[in-house]
Amino acid sequence: MKTKIIVVLICSLFFCASLTNCGGGGAKVESHVSTQTLGQQLIDLDRAFKEGVLTEKEYKNSKQALLKKYK
């Protein structure tokens, strides 16, 4: 009876230990999905510039980045 319990405990520990390594080695995977169209993003960017949220330089750089992203 004691032997069965010990075997079950060892198997359980082995199983749990093997599951802890299933995380992919700590690698992070990030995904960014935008549901806005390019046109909507440009409109939002223009609005932020006109409202003074962005400087002219920030606006131009952001606009260039958006256009480059969609090429």
KOLNU-202506 format. One record per residue (C-alpha): residue number from 1; x, y, z; residue in three letters. Coordinates in Angstrom, 1 decimal. Layout:
N
[atom NUM,[X,Y,Z],"ALA"] ...
//
This chain:
71
[atom 1,[0.0,0.0,0.0],"MET"] [atom 2,[2.8,2.5,0.9],"LYS"] [atom 3,[4.6,1.6,-2.3],"THR"] [atom 4,[1.6,2.4,-4.4],"LYS"] [atom 5,[1.2,5.8,-2.7],"ILE"] [atom 6,[4.9,6.5,-3.2],"ILE"] [atom 7,[4.7,5.5,-6.9],"VAL"] [atom 8,[1.6,7.7,-7.4],"VAL"] [atom 9,[3.3,10.7,-5.7],"LEU"] [atom 10,[6.4,10.3,-7.7],"ILE"] [atom 11,[4.4,10.1,-10.9],"CYS"] [atom 12,[2.4,13.1,-9.9],"SER"] [atom 13,[5.5,15.1,-9.2],"LEU"] [atom 14,[7.0,14.1,-12.5],"PHE"] [atom 15,[3.9,15.1,-14.3],"PHE"] [atom 16,[3.6,18.4,-12.6],"CYS"] [atom 17,[7.3,19.2,-13.2],"ALA"] [atom 18,[7.0,18.4,-16.9],"SER"] [atom 19,[4.0,20.8,-17.2],"LEU"] [atom 20,[6.0,23.7,-15.7],"THR"] [atom 21,[8.3,23.6,-18.8],"ASN"] [atom 22,[5.5,24.0,-21.3],"CYS"] [atom 23,[5.7,27.8,-21.3],"GLY"] [atom 24,[7.9,28.1,-24.3],"GLY"] [atom 25,[11.0,29.1,-22.5],"GLY"] [atom 26,[9.7,32.4,-21.3],"GLY"] [atom 27,[9.4,33.8,-24.9],"ALA"] [atom 28,[6.8,36.5,-25.3],"LYS"] [atom 29,[4.7,36.7,-28.3],"VAL"] [atom 30,[2.8,39.9,-28.9],"GLU"] [atom 31,[0.3,40.6,-31.6],"SER"] [atom 32,[-1.3,43.9,-32.4],"HIS"] [atom 33,[-4.5,43.9,-34.5],"VAL"] [atom 34,[-6.1,47.1,-35.6],"SER"] [atom 35,[-9.7,47.2,-36.5],"THR"] [atom 36,[-9.5,50.7,-37.8],"GLN"] [atom 37,[-8.9,51.4,-41.5],"THR"] [atom 38,[-6.0,53.5,-42.7],"LEU"] [atom 39,[-8.4,56.3,-43.5],"GLY"] [atom 40,[-9.8,56.3,-40.0],"GLN"] [atom 41,[-6.4,56.3,-38.5],"GLN"] [atom 42,[-5.4,59.3,-40.6],"LEU"] [atom 43,[-8.5,61.1,-39.6],"ILE"] [atom 44,[-7.8,60.5,-35.9],"ASP"] [atom 45,[-4.2,61.6,-36.4],"LEU"] [atom 46,[-5.3,64.8,-38.1],"ASP"] [atom 47,[-7.8,65.5,-35.4],"ARG"] [atom 48,[-5.2,65.0,-32.7],"ALA"] [atom 49,[-2.9,67.4,-34.5],"PHE"] [atom 50,[-5.6,70.1,-35.0],"LYS"] [atom 51,[-6.5,69.8,-31.3],"GLU"] [atom 52,[-2.9,70.4,-30.3],"GLY"] [atom 53,[-2.3,66.9,-28.9],"VAL"] [atom 54,[0.6,66.4,-31.4],"LEU"] [atom 55,[3.2,68.7,-32.6],"THR"] [atom 56,[3.7,69.2,-36.4],"GLU"] [atom 57,[6.8,67.0,-36.3],"LYS"] [atom 58,[5.0,64.2,-34.3],"GLU"] [atom 59,[2.1,64.5,-36.8],"TYR"] [atom 60,[4.3,64.2,-39.8],"LYS"] [atom 61,[6.3,61.3,-38.4],"ASN"] [atom 62,[3.2,59.4,-37.3],"SER"] [atom 63,[1.6,59.9,-40.7],"LYS"] [atom 64,[4.7,58.7,-42.5],"GLN"] [atom 65,[4.8,55.6,-40.2],"ALA"] [atom 66,[1.2,54.8,-40.9],"LEU"] [atom 67,[1.5,55.2,-44.7],"LEU"] [atom 68,[4.7,53.1,-44.6],"LYS"] [atom 69,[2.9,50.4,-42.6],"LYS"] [atom 70,[0.2,50.0,-45.2],"TYR"] [atom 71,[2.4,49.9,-48.3],"LYS"] 
//
